[in-house]
Amino acid sequence: MKDVGIPQLLKYMAAGIDCVAVTDHNGAGWVDALQSAYEEMKVNLPEGFRDITVFPGVELTTEDEFHLIVIFAPGTSQKKIEQFITSAGYIGDCGDHSGSGSKSFLQVLNEVITLPEFDCIPIAAHADRDNGLLQTKSESQSPVANDRYLRKIFKTGLLSAIEVVDTEVDKPQSYIQSRLNLSEVVGSDSHGFRGNDKPGSRYTWVKMETPTLASLKLALVDGQEFSIKRFDDPIPFNPYETPDNFIESIQVKDARYMGRGKTPSSLSFSPYSNAIVGGRGTGKSTITHSLRAVSGKQSELDEDTTPYQTYSKFMQVPKSKDDFGALKEDTEVELIYRRLGKRYRLIWSQITNETTVFEEDGGDWKKSQDQEITKDRFPIDLYSQGQIATLVGENKQPLLELIDRSANIDHDELQTAQLKFCAKRSEARSLKQVADQIPALERQLQDIRAKIQKLSQSNHQKILTEYNKFHKQKQQFESKKSETWDLINRLSGFFLHEEIVSTIATPSDFDADIQAFTNSLDTAVGTTKNAIKDSIEELKTSVNDIEAVLISSNWKAKFDQALKQYTDLQNQLQSEGINNLKEYGQLVQSEKELADKLIRAMNAKQQLKEKLKLAKEDLNEIRQQRLKQTERRILFLRKVLSGNNYVKISVRPYGSSAMVMEHAFRDLLSAKTEFASDIYIEGENGRQGVVSSFLNAAKLQNQEDRDRAIFDIQSLLYNVTTGADRQTFSARFRNKLVNMNSQHQDFADSLLYWFPEDGLDVEYSRTGDGKNFTPITQGSAGQRAAAMLAFLLAHSEKPLFIDQPEDDLDNSLIYDLIVSQIKATKSKRQIIMVTHNPNIVVNGDAEMVHALNYNNQCFIKNKGSIQDNEMRETICRIMEGGTTAFNNRYKRLI
């Protein structure tokens, strides 16, 4: 490459290239000028400038006409590269691609590349093309070069990579048999900056913490498995694409053993793979427990387990130096969480024992209006030390809950169906109380109608009608007479108290004329008053006269006759049990009320039928929702474990273990240990009790048979609880169920939708190759942990934080499991592992490692990637087996 300068570098910058290896044919005359040009650009900052790292080198032609790319460290001088070219035996003109050398490809590797003064990386140039080391004859795998010669080259182990233009081209058998699996890189091979040769047209992505020769060496040794990706890889790869959710950092401030003083302990994480290492007592568990506190994951620990007890002891403020507790009064934990591109800051305070949520807004943190911390909002899969072991014990409930969380199996639909069923059954009970009144109402109505019928006979009815008519007329007359006398009394009372005094004036007060007028008024008033008094007396006389006439009238005779007939009839009916003829009206009213009640009761009876029908439909919906839960669990496990060579998990509908089922059923009944023979017992005659019946039902292979058997058991329990069955179970147990139902009216209904939980069959492959799967109960502690770790790594896209998963895990299992699973997973989910095993760190390909230490308090001694030399030394120093792990991974590089 000639005349390289600022314009050419700007083209690579514009193409988004971060590093460029500039390797001219058999020469390095451009090196110093190019580096000077770049230094000038850093000062002047021309438009389009961005940082770029230039790796100088040379594409060397050997005696056997193979091309060898040799890359040197950034900043290597032209003189040093020319010294290498000379040492490699090149005898042609500098920069001449057709020049030749005096040393073979093999000699250059053995005699020059290994010289300590030349720190460089050898790569076979365009190996599948002309002058390429692996070029084959047309339509065959036979190499153009001698096969024995190639084997000698491969045997040196000195090649770091091969440049391959077309990865689909067959390679010689000698290379395949060598099992080198060298990194296959590609470059633009740009000479004219046009067409397919332009910058960025072909490139290789290399994972490096910093672009140095040492980092490049390590990345090439890692190869496609870890650190090398090509632009033409069949599976698209975006190195800058991050998981939707990941933890950016966690900070511990003013804890008992960490974060004291002015500077809190802060750990920043990669979105991909992370490791936290350190010896005992260096703060690894502090990070784990702090994350659990700030992320609200306390409820995921079972109170009966060691992880819960350990966490509880940690989350205390000690009153003395010998007390449990790793907190202080002012301890705070801060978590920065990136969710769907938005940053959140969660701060947990020991003072309030609560977490406050902040959102980033224009570079500032503002308190979020939504303070909820839920599994959906800030998803994290967090497993403390020893917690994995609880997932593979006899109680599969923790594992089942994990599956439900991971598969987003929401129990709300099932609970809603249960609530609807209970509501309708409650309404049905109320309707039944009304409908149950029908027989009594019918009897009462029959009696009343019999009495009314007697009173309604034709002769009786005529007498009652006549009496009621005259009685009503008399009441009207008496009422009018009373009103008249009331008027008379009020008028008489008015004139008795209202006297108008005559006006007697003295001559000095009035003139004679006005006195005459006044006297005239007095006279008029007196005349009127006397006239009114006379009218009142006349009215009194009229009332008395009218009443006297009435007494001797024809109407009075008819009234007296009606009254006598009524009295005679009353005496007659009293002898027949009807005490009061006035009861007729009451009976008629009562008949109407009872008839209305009966209609309502009959309507309630009809509504009861409808309500029970709807409740039955709701119960069927409950069963369907319960079946859906099982189906979703099966589909989820089938999907996430498809092709998994380590673990298989299958679902047994309603098939939880006897221990789990008995515990759940006793919780329903609030019965701790009693009623063993009715609930569950294992004896000489086998198993017996309700749980045994459920276990037998769950074993049925046909779904319809299984569902019918489950329903029969539920119905039996319901009938016993409601008192319909007085034979099944012991009397004590029957009384227990009946009493439960009397205390809780919906208890019997709840028995109709109580289902045993699903069971899980976990199997693992002893060989780790997807064959010979064995029940996990037959495996060692390490094999059980390996199976669970395989599942945890495969099943979700949430950030995964595991504290010391290697406990009871064999090194061979760690290597096989960690390497394959982390590689397959970390591009989709963030992984953070707290560990003291170097194989997890080294072979797990952690992008970020935090090494913890202790000196009066826990602190972060070092952080970075394993490409960093200081970090590698730290790992080798503090982790037993660290050097071996690095040697196994990087072969000769340690």
CORDA-V153113 format. One record per backbone hydrogen bond with DSSP energy under -0.5 kcal/mol. CO is the residue of the C=O (numbers start at 0). NH is the residue of the N-H. If there is no record, write none. Layout:
co nh
CO NH
CO NH
This chain:
co nh
4 8
5 9
6 10
7 11
8 12
9 13
10 14
11 16
12 15
17 52
19 21
19 54
20 22
21 23
21 56
23 25
23 26
23 58
24 94
25 94
27 30
29 33
30 34
31 35
32 36
33 37
34 38
35 39
36 40
37 41
38 42
39 43
40 44
45 48
51 53
52 19
52 54
53 55
54 21
55 71
56 23
57 59
57 69
58 25
59 61
59 67
61 64
65 61
66 124
67 59
68 122
69 57
70 120
72 75
76 80
77 81
78 82
79 83
80 84
81 85
82 86
83 87
84 89
85 88
88 101
92 95
94 96
95 98
99 90
99 91
102 62
103 107
104 108
105 109
106 110
106 111
107 111
107 112
108 113
111 114
114 117
116 118
117 119
118 72
120 70
121 159
121 160
122 68
122 124
123 126
123 162
125 128
126 133
128 131
130 66
131 134
134 143
136 139
140 172
141 136
145 149
146 150
147 151
148 152
149 153
150 154
151 155
152 155
152 156
153 156
159 182
160 123
161 163
161 184
162 126
162 127
164 166
165 168
171 174
171 175
172 176
173 177
174 178
174 179
175 178
182 161
182 184
184 163
193 196
194 197
197 200
202 230
203 205
204 228
205 207
209 211
211 215
212 216
213 217
214 218
215 219
216 220
217 221
218 222
221 224
222 225
222 226
222 227
226 206
228 204
229 232
233 235
236 238
237 240
243 339
243 340
245 247
245 337
247 268
248 335
249 266
250 252
250 333
251 264
252 331
256 857
257 254
258 253
261 263
263 265
264 251
266 249
271 830
272 846
272 847
273 832
274 849
275 834
276 851
278 281
282 286
283 287
284 288
285 289
286 290
287 291
288 292
289 293
290 294
291 296
292 295
296 299
297 300
301 304
304 308
305 309
306 310
307 311
308 312
309 313
310 314
312 315
313 315
313 325
315 317
315 326
319 322
325 255
325 256
326 317
327 330
330 349
331 252
332 347
333 250
334 336
334 345
335 247
335 248
336 338
336 343
337 245
337 339
338 341
341 338
342 359
343 336
343 345
344 346
344 357
345 334
345 347
346 355
347 332
348 352
348 353
353 348
355 346
356 367
357 344
358 365
360 363
363 360
363 365
365 358
368 370
371 373
373 377
378 798
379 381
380 800
382 802
383 386
383 387
385 389
386 389
386 390
387 390
388 391
389 392
393 395
395 399
396 400
397 401
398 402
399 403
400 404
401 405
402 406
403 408
404 407
407 409
410 414
411 415
412 416
413 417
414 418
415 419
416 420
417 421
418 422
419 423
420 424
421 425
422 426
423 427
424 428
425 429
426 430
427 431
428 432
429 433
430 434
431 435
433 436
434 437
436 440
437 441
438 442
439 443
440 444
441 445
442 446
443 447
444 448
445 449
446 450
447 451
448 452
449 453
450 454
451 455
453 456
456 460
457 461
458 462
459 463
460 464
461 465
462 466
463 467
464 468
465 469
466 470
467 471
468 472
469 473
470 474
471 475
472 476
473 477
474 478
475 479
476 480
477 481
478 482
479 483
480 484
481 485
482 486
483 487
484 488
485 489
486 490
487 491
488 492
489 493
490 494
491 495
492 496
493 497
496 498
498 500
501 503
502 504
505 508
505 509
510 514
511 515
512 516
513 517
514 518
515 519
516 520
517 521
518 522
519 523
520 524
521 525
522 526
523 527
524 528
525 529
526 530
527 531
528 532
529 533
530 534
531 535
532 536
533 537
534 538
535 539
536 540
537 541
538 542
539 543
540 544
541 545
542 546
543 547
544 548
545 549
546 550
547 551
549 552
552 556
553 557
554 558
555 559
556 560
557 561
558 562
559 563
560 564
561 565
562 566
563 567
564 568
565 569
566 570
567 571
568 572
569 573
570 574
572 575
572 577
573 576
576 578
579 582
580 583
581 584
581 585
582 586
583 587
584 588
585 589
586 590
587 591
588 592
589 593
590 594
591 595
592 596
593 597
594 598
595 599
596 600
597 601
598 602
599 603
600 604
601 605
602 606
603 607
604 608
605 609
606 610
607 611
608 612
609 613
610 614
611 615
612 616
613 617
614 618
615 619
616 620
617 621
618 622
619 623
620 624
621 625
622 626
623 627
624 628
625 629
626 630
627 631
628 632
629 633
630 634
631 635
632 636
633 637
634 638
635 639
636 640
638 641
640 643
644 769
645 764
647 762
649 760
650 652
651 654
651 758
656 660
657 661
658 662
659 663
660 664
661 665
662 666
663 667
664 668
665 669
665 670
669 671
674 677
674 678
675 679
677 689
678 690
678 691
680 682
680 687
682 685
685 682
687 680
688 692
689 693
690 694
691 695
692 696
693 697
694 698
696 699
701 705
702 706
703 707
704 708
705 709
706 710
707 711
708 712
709 713
710 714
711 715
712 716
713 717
714 718
715 719
716 720
717 721
718 723
718 724
719 722
723 725
729 733
730 734
731 735
732 736
733 737
734 738
735 739
736 740
737 741
738 742
739 743
743 746
745 749
746 750
747 751
748 751
748 752
749 752
750 753
752 754
756 655
758 651
759 761
760 649
760 762
761 775
762 647
763 765
763 773
770 766
771 765
773 763
774 777
775 778
779 783
780 784
781 785
782 786
783 787
784 788
785 789
786 790
787 791
788 792
789 793
790 793
790 794
798 380
798 800
799 831
800 382
801 803
801 833
803 806
805 808
807 809
809 813
810 814
811 815
812 816
813 817
813 818
814 818
815 819
816 820
817 821
818 822
819 823
820 824
821 825
824 827
824 828
829 799
830 273
831 801
832 275
832 834
833 803
834 277
835 837
836 839
836 840
837 841
838 842
838 843
839 843
840 845
841 844
845 865
847 274
848 850
848 863
849 276
849 851
850 860
850 861
852 858
856 854
857 258
858 852
858 860
861 850
863 848
864 867
867 871
868 872
869 873
870 874
871 875
872 876
873 877
874 878
877 879
878 881
879 837
880 884
881 885
882 886
883 887
884 888
885 889
886 890
889 892
890 893
